[in-house]
Structures are given as structure tokens and as C-alpha cells.
Amino acid sequence: MTACRNLIEWSYLCQTTKKINVIMKSEHTENPEQEKATADDSKNTESPQENKNTDSSENQDDEVVIEENNSEIIEDNWHEKYLESHDKFVRLHAEFDNFRKRTTKERIDLMATASSGILKELIPVLDDFERAISSNETATEIESVKEGFLLIYNKYKGILESKGLKPMHSKGEIFDSELHEAIANIPTDSEDMKGKIIDDVEKGYTLNDKVVRFAKVVVGQ
């Protein structure tokens, strides 16, 4: 009786163990597919984010490349402008230097030959003086000698006046330090002559209304 009961229990235990093994095997077979699906879902979930990050990185790289290209273009443009400006400056400096040298030479030449015109006109006066001197050696009439010198004087004076030289007429005028140089002051009995020029010792001259020689005068006081 006891042996029969043990046999039944053993049979029941074996059946139960077999069922448990079948259930576990079934679960083990289903889990890989579920895990694979879960992995696929996770991959599909993460892919858009990764793609977004990749696109963002590529866009940033493109922007960096564009900025570098723009920077190189700007730098090239500035370099070209610098070379152009430098070339203009060098040319302008050379032209100015040539102009300065040319004007300096012209000014020196002008100063060296400025008096050539009036000297050329005074040479005939010198010729007249030489002829007068030669003629005076045998002259017997003083009046002819005086007349000859007067003619030479008038000719010489006319040449100077044609160049703008004019004599000052200072006698009787009020003393003016801008025109006159007082060499003496003398007392005068006339009230009208006080502060005025009594005598014109050395005549003054103006050239085109500019004083070239002050008149040396005597002033009454």
C-alpha cells in the first residue's frame, strides 16, 4: 500500500516537472524575439536624434567653411586695395618730387636771369657814357658837355621809370617813418614846418608803390 502511494507521487512529480520545463522553454523562446523587438524599437527611437545631431554637425562644418572662404575673400580684397593705394602713393610721390625739383630749378634760373631784361636796356646808357667820356676829352664848349650828360640822364631815368621805379618828393611833407629816414632835426621859426621835412638830403624811391629806398631827410622842430 505504501509502495503504491509512493509510485503515484513520483509519477505526479515527474509530470509536474515536465510541464514546468515546457513552460520555461516556451518563455525562453519568446524572450529573444521580444528583446530583439525592444532593441529595434530603441534603435528606431534613437536614430532620429542621432540623425539630427549629425545634420547639425554637418551644417556647422559648412558654416565654418563658408566663413573661412568669406574671410579669405575679404582679406584678398583688402590686399588688392592696399597694393593699388600703395602704387598710387608711389606714383604721386614721384610726380611731386619731379615737380619740386623742376620748380626749384626754374626758380633758381629765374633769380639768376631776373635782372637780364633791365641790364639789357641799360647797356645803351653805358655806351652813351663811354661816347660822352671820349668826346669830352677834346670838347672846348662846356654847354655841349652839359647837354650830353643831360640827355644821358633823361634816357637812364626813362628806362628806370618804365620798370616802375618812381622818385619820392619829400620836401615840405609831414615826416612819415614808413617812407622817410630822419638824419637830423633842426629848430625852425615857422610853426607850419614843425614836424615837416625841411630838406631832402637823399631822394627815396618806390618800385610799383613799394619802398625800395627810404628818403634821408632833415625834419623841423
C-alpha positions, 0 to 999 in steps of 0.5 A: 500500500505504501509502495503504491502511494509512493509510485503515484507521487513520483509519477505526479512529480515527474509530470509536474516537472515536465510541464514546468520545463515546457513552460520555461522553454516556451518563455525562453523562446519568446524572450529573444524575439521580444528583446530583439523587438525592444532593441529595434524599437530603441534603435528606431527611437534613437536614430532620429536624434542621432540623425539630427545631431549629425545634420547639425554637425554637418551644417556647422562644418559648412558654416565654418567653411563658408566663413573661412572662404568669406574671410579669405575673400575679404582679406584678398580684397583688402590686399588688392586695395592696399597694393593699388593705394600703395602704387598710387602713393608711389606714383604721386610721390614721384610726380611731386618730387619731379615737380619740386625739383623742376620748380626749384630749378626754374626758380633758381634760373629765374633769380639768376636771369631776373635782372637780364631784361633791365641790364639789357636796356641799360647797356645803351646808357653805358655806351652813351657814357663811354661816347660822352667820356671820349668826346669830352676829352677834346670838347672846348664848349662846356654847354655841349658837355652839359647837354650830353650828360643831360640827355644821358640822364633823361634816357637812364631815368626813362628806362628806370621809370618804365620798370616802375621805379618812381622818385619820392618828393619829400620836401615840405611833407609831414615826416612819415617813418614808413617812407622817410629816414630822419638824419637830423632835426633842426629848430625852425621859426615857422610853426607850419614846418614843425614836424615837416621835412625841411630838406631832402638830403637823399631822394627815396624811391618806390618800385610799383608803390613799394619802398625800395629806398627810404628818403634821408631827410632833415625834419623841423622842430 
